[in-house]
Amino acid sequence: MANDLSFSEQRARDHLVLIRSALKELPDCCSDFIRAIEPTTTALTRLAYVRDLRLFFKFLISEVPVFAECTYLSITEHDLNRITANHILLFSEYLSLYIRDDEKAETNADISKMRKLATLRSFFKFLFKNNRIDRNVSQLIDLPKLHDKPILRLEIDEVARMLDVAENGSDSLSERQLKWHEHTKTRDLAMLSLFLGTGIRVSECVGINIDDIDFEMNSFLITRKGGAQVILYFPDEVARVLKDYLEIRKDITALPGHENAFFLSMQKRRITVRATEQMVKKYALVVAPLKKRMSPHKLRSTFGTNLYHETGDIYLVADVLGHSDVNTTRKHYAAMSDDRRRLAAQYVKLRDDDQSQS
């Protein structure tokens, strides 16, 4: 039964439903491709691939004259062989600005372009390997060059202020926000503390069930990307706010199917990823108004950076964050802080003091 499924299992099932629905409107070769990558990808990844492919075929039909007479379902292997490297280049340019089905304008940064073009590379590689096309034109296209960006995270004083605003409110919150704050402050403080104290992902946070938490060991069970389950530990400070929220949570009768969810929305359902993202952004705009892209993932970056600075152990950071490749961790969390950069200036001397005064 659906009610017996964990959050991650139900989420994967929902993604499968969306994948199957979308594939019904795409050429058969798309279904074959998605089926081929199923053993090595998550349902969420495959859903992203399906959406990328749908966007590509939409571009061909609406923007490339030689495909104007085609529909999604009428595209054949003959049509696939008519796709050129120039068409993919035009698609990359199209991604900079296009109109969605709901008539809203959509733009893509380089990292989003790269992911969509990477989907095409995988798709064309599959087609060529299985003799569905005569040549793999996607190999002729270079992916956008990504430039490293500084990690967006909260400073120590901003972390303290965010938790204080969540607990006590702020004049910077709107009247409507303050009204809701009275009902959600204990939950919000618990969620923010969990992000900042453990570095979990937003999907891992909203997926926590009541019986996943062990206060005797200050530990909790989460389901990582890919379905693996791990036990993480939280400090006493986080334990206190989680217990405070649990006392409130015990008195809430959740809607059917959400009885075991730990974090609930005001509608007595398991809180969603989107609602959690909006909650984090609300408090972040109060304490760090210039950091407009603050999100649960940036709180994860804050935890990772702080843990590395405190321990200097990049392998510990990688393990706690659930990174399969420590190089990913090293790239994002081993950067020196501004304070350490300032210290560098004190160690380099161009001339002896006596020479500089002569």
N, C-alpha and C positions, 0 to 999 in steps of 0.2 A: 504494500500500500504506500501511497505518496507520503503519508504522515510518518512512516517508518524511515524515510530517507533522511540522511544528514543534509545540512545546508549545502555543502559542496556537491553532494550527489544530486540533489534537487536542481541546483544551478546547472550542472552538467546536462541533466535531462532537459531542462528548458532550452539550453543552447542547441541540443540535438533537434528539438522540435523546430527551432528557427532555421537551422541548417537544412533540414528536409523540406521545409516550406519554400525556402529560397531556391533550392536546387531544382524544384519543379518548374521554375521559370527560366532556367539556364540550359545551355546545350548539354547533351549527354556526356560530353568529354569532361565537363566540370564535375559531375557526379563520380566519374571514374577516377579523377585526380584526387578528390576528397577522400574517396574510399582507399586509395593507395597510401595516403599519408596518415590514415587513422591510427595505425599502431604506434606512431612516434610523436603524435601531437595531442594536445588537449582539445576538448570540444570548443573552448573559447577561441583557441588559435584557428581552428578550422572555420569557425563562424566568421572570423576576421578575413580569412582567405576568400570565403564565398562572397562576402560583401565587396572585397577588392575586385574580384573577377566580375561581379555584376556591374560595378562602376566602369570597368574597362570595356565591357561589351556595350554598355550604354553609350560610352564615348564613341566607339566605332560606329554604332548605328546612327547617332545623332550628329556627329561631327565630321565623319569621313565619307565623302560622296560615294565611293565604290561599295560601301556597306549600307547605303541609305535604304535599299529595298529589303534589307534583312530584318528579321525579328530575333529575339533572344533564342527561341526554340528552332528557328529555321537555319541557324548557322551550322555549316557542315565542315568536314575536314578540308574540303576544297577552299572554303572561305578562310579557314585558319592559315592555309598556305599562302593566302593573298596578303597576310599581315606582314608589314615590312618593319625594319628597324626605325624608319622615319615615323611610322605610325606610333611606335612606343615613345619616341622622343616627343611627339605632339601630345601624347597622353600625359607625359611628365609635365609639359607646359600647361595642359588643361587642368591639372591638379592644383595649380596655383590659385585658380578661381573658377568655380563652376556652380551651376544652379542645381540644387537637390530636387528630389521629387516633390517636396513640400514647398518648392519655389523660393527657398531661402538660399542665400549665397553661402558657399563653403570654400574655405581656404585650407591649405596644407603647408605646414612648415617642412623644412628639408627632411627631418626625421620621419615625418608621416609619408612624404613622397618616397623615401628610401624603402619603407616597409611595403608600400603598395607595389613598387617596382620589383622588390624582392619576391613578392607573391607571383608576379608575372614570370620571373626567372624560374622559380620552382615549377610553375605550370608548364612553361614551354620546354623545360628540361624533361618533364614527365612525358609530354606529347612526342618529343623527338626520340626519347629512349624507347617508346612503344610504337614507333613507326607511324604516328598519327600525322606528323608533318615532315617535310623534306629537309628542313634546316631549322636551326634554333637561332632566330634573329635576336632574341633577347640577350644573347652573349655579346652582341655588338654594342650594347648600351652600358655606359658607366653609371654606377649609382651616384647620387649626389654626395659630395664631400661634406662630411659633418665636422663642424668646429666645436671643440670642447667648450662647454659653458661652465661657469663657476656653479658649484652646488648651492642651491637655494635652501637655506636652513635658518632656524631660529638661533639667536645668540642666547647665552645662559640667562641674561636678564629678561629677554623676551619670553623665554619658556616660563619663568616665574610669573611674569605679568599675565600670560595667557591663562595659566591655571588659576590665578587670582580672579581674573575677569569671569572665568567659568564658574567659580565658586561664589563670588559676591556680586557679579554684575558690574555695569559701568555706565556712566552718563553717555558714553559714546554709542551705546546700543540704542536703537530706536524704541519708541514707546511700545510698538507691537512686539519687538524682540524681547524687551524687558518683561512683557506680560507672559510670553512663552517661557522665558528663562526661569521663572519661579517654578514651573512644572518640570523642567528638564535639567536644571543645574547639576543635580547629583549624578545623573546619567552622563551628562556631558563631561563633567570633571573626571569621572571614572574612565570614559573612553579616551580622552586626551592624555590622561596619565598612563594608560596602557600603551598608547602609541609611543609616547615619549620615553617610557620606562622599559619597553621591550623591543621596539622597532618592528612590530608586526605589520603586515599589509592590511589594507582596508577590508579586503574580502575575508581575510583570516579573522579580523576583529568582529565583523557583523555575523560571521558564521559560528561564533562561540555559543555553546549551549550551557545551561546552568550546571549540568553534571560534568562539564569539561574542566571545572575549576576545583582545585584541591588547596584549601587554605592552610591545611596542616603542613604542606610542603611548599606553599607559595608557588604553585605551579599550575599550568593549564595546558590542555591539549588543543592543537590547531591542525588544520589540514592545509598543507602547502600546495603550491601550484604543482599540478601533476598528480595530486591525490595522496601523496605521502603524508603520514601523520607523525608529528613530533611533539615532544613535551618541552615547553619553555618555562622559565622561572621569572618571577617579578619581585621587586624589592618590597620591604615592609611599607614604604610610603604608598605604593600602588595598592598593596593589600588592604590598607585602611579605607581607601576611597571605594574599592570594589565591594568591600563588606558593607559600607554605607549604602551603596546602590542596591545591593542584594536585599537589604532589609525593606527597601521600597518595592523592589521587584516582586518579593514574596506576596505582597498585598494586591498585585495586579493580576486580573484574570485575563490571560492572553486569548486571542481569537483561536479557533480551531486550526491546528496545523502549526501554531506558533508557541505552543505551551512551553516548550523547553528552551526557546530562544532566550539568551541572557539579556541582550540589549533590545529594548522595544521602542517603537515609535509611539507618538501620542495616539495613534490609531490602534494600539495594542497588537501590532504586528512586529515581526522581526524588522529592525531598522534596516533600510536599504543602503547600498553603497553610495548612491547619489545623495541621500539625506545626510549621510556622514560627511561627505565631501563638503556639502553646504555648511554644516555645523562648524567644521574646522576653518573654513574660509571666513565665516562670520567672526569668530574670535581673533583670527589672525589679522584681519583688517583693523581691529581695534588696537592691537599691540604693535603691529608692524605694517602700517598702511602702505608703505612703498613696496612691500613684498606681495604683490597682488596675485601671484601664481601659487600661493601657499596652499598645500593640500595634505591629505594624510600621508602621501608618499614623501612629501618634504619633511614631515615629522619623523618619518622613518630615516631619512637622511640625517636629520638632527641627532637622532639616537646613535646612528652608526658613526658619525663624526665624533661625537662626545665619547663613545666607548673606545674608539681608536686612540683619541688623545689621552684618555685615562690609562689605557693598558698598553698601547703600542703593539698590540697583538692582532695583526691583520687576519690571522687564521681564526681567531676567536670571533672577530666581527663577521667574517664570512659564514661561519657555522651558525651563529645566532640569527643572522639575517636570512639564512637559507639559500645562499649563493652556491651554485654548483661549481663555479670557476672562481678561484680566489683572485684572479687577475681583474675580474669585474669589480670586486671589492677594493682592490688596490687602486684601481683607476679613480674610483669615486670617493674613497674615504681616507686615503693616505696623504692627501694634500696638506701642506703646512698651513697653520692658522696665520692670521695677520700678525699676531703677537710674535710668533716664531720668526716671521719674515723681518719684523722690526729688529729682533735680536741679531739677525745676520749682519745688519749694518754696524753693530758695535764690535764685531770681530775682525772686520776688514780695515786695514790701515794702509793708506797709500804712501805716507811719509812718516818718518819718526817725528815726534812732537818737537824735538830740537830743530830739525830741518825746516819744519813748517813755520817756525817762529823767526828764522834767520832771514 
